[in-house]
Amino acid sequence: MVNVAEVVGSLVRRGATLAVAESLTGGLLGAAFTSVPGSSKAFRGGVVSYATDLKRDLLGVPGDLLEREGAVHPDVAAAMAAGAARVCGADYAVAVTGVAGPDPQDGKPVGTVYIAVSGPGERIWSRHVRLQGSRERIRVETVDEAIDLLAGVLKENIGEHFG
């Protein structure tokens, strides 16, 4: 996995900004980015939208999508990322939604996670992962996967190389 400090450093060097929208990680993703000294030069903020209605009301996830698919869906992750970029005024936004357990949610088994990155031009990149282990392990691995996806987007978008 990519080191979060490298990702933050890349954003800072490029003058790019970042926001997050989190559900199952409950703030861990934002904490990972802000653990890096100097992250305030890139990190704008985030929304922890643990409750489904907050995904709709704060991030603009369409209510009909949430009613039809539930909160654990790739289109929900994409809408969360786009909403976080808009709400926080960021160039990039990373969003995570999924099931950390102990019980399934919206018909999705524990370990189902959707991650999305919103970038310039409202482009969206996404990833679906199936994680195993305890609730805490799923949450931590979700953060790692989200950072890895953002690193891939930065590599593709601005030619950055990590590791």
Residue pairs with C-beta under 8 A, 6 or more apart in sequence:
1 144
1 147
1 148
2 147
2 148
2 151
2 162
2 163
3 162
3 163
4 32
4 33
4 35
4 36
4 147
5 36
6 151
6 162
6 163
7 33
7 147
7 150
7 151
7 154
7 162
8 18
8 33
8 36
8 38
8 39
8 42
8 43
9 36
10 16
10 151
10 154
10 158
10 160
10 162
11 17
11 18
11 42
11 92
11 154
12 38
12 39
12 41
12 42
14 158
14 160
16 42
16 91
16 92
16 158
17 42
17 43
17 44
17 88
17 89
17 90
17 91
17 92
18 33
18 42
18 43
18 44
18 90
18 91
18 92
18 93
18 94
18 150
19 43
19 44
19 45
19 46
19 47
19 84
19 85
19 87
19 88
19 89
19 90
19 92
19 93
19 94
20 29
20 30
20 33
20 45
20 46
20 47
20 84
20 93
20 94
20 95
21 46
21 47
21 49
21 59
21 80
21 81
21 83
21 84
21 93
21 94
21 95
21 96
22 28
22 29
22 30
22 46
22 47
22 48
22 49
22 50
22 95
22 96
23 48
23 49
23 50
23 55
23 71
23 80
23 96
23 97
23 98
24 96
24 97
24 98
24 99
24 100
24 113
24 138
24 139
24 142
25 96
25 139
25 142
25 143
25 146
26 48
26 50
26 139
27 48
28 139
28 140
28 142
28 143
29 46
29 94
29 96
29 142
29 143
29 146
29 147
30 43
30 45
30 46
30 48
32 143
32 147
33 39
33 43
34 40
34 43
44 88
44 89
44 90
45 88
46 84
46 88
47 54
47 58
47 59
47 83
47 84
47 87
47 88
49 55
49 58
49 59
49 80
52 66
52 70
52 71
55 61
55 66
55 71
55 76
55 79
55 80
55 97
56 62
56 63
56 66
58 83
58 87
59 79
59 80
59 83
59 84
59 87
60 79
60 82
60 83
60 86
61 76
61 79
61 80
61 83
62 79
65 73
65 75
65 76
65 79
66 76
69 75
69 76
69 106
70 76
70 105
70 106
70 107
70 108
71 97
71 105
71 106
72 97
72 98
72 99
72 105
72 106
72 108
72 112
72 114
73 97
73 106
73 114
74 114
74 116
74 126
74 128
76 97
76 114
77 95
77 96
77 97
77 114
77 115
77 116
77 126
78 95
78 116
78 118
78 124
78 126
80 95
80 97
80 116
81 93
81 94
81 95
81 116
81 117
81 118
81 124
82 93
82 118
82 122
82 124
83 93
83 95
84 90
84 93
84 94
84 95
84 118
85 91
85 92
85 93
85 118
91 119
91 120
92 117
92 118
92 119
92 120
92 150
92 153
92 154
93 117
93 118
94 115
94 116
94 117
94 146
94 147
94 149
94 150
95 115
95 116
95 117
95 118
96 113
96 114
96 115
96 142
96 143
96 146
97 113
97 114
98 108
98 111
98 112
98 113
98 114
98 138
98 142
99 105
99 106
99 108
99 109
99 110
99 111
99 112
99 113
99 138
100 110
100 135
100 138
100 139
100 142
101 110
101 111
101 134
101 135
101 138
102 110
102 135
103 110
104 110
110 138
111 130
111 131
111 132
111 133
111 138
112 128
112 130
113 128
113 129
113 130
113 131
113 138
113 142
113 145
114 126
114 127
114 128
115 126
115 127
115 128
115 129
115 142
115 145
115 146
115 149
116 124
116 125
116 126
116 127
117 124
117 125
117 126
117 149
117 150
117 153
118 124
119 125
119 153
119 157
120 157
125 149
125 152
125 153
125 156
126 149
127 145
127 149
129 141
129 142
129 145
131 137
131 138
131 141
131 142
131 145
132 138
133 141
151 160
151 162
154 160
155 161
155 162
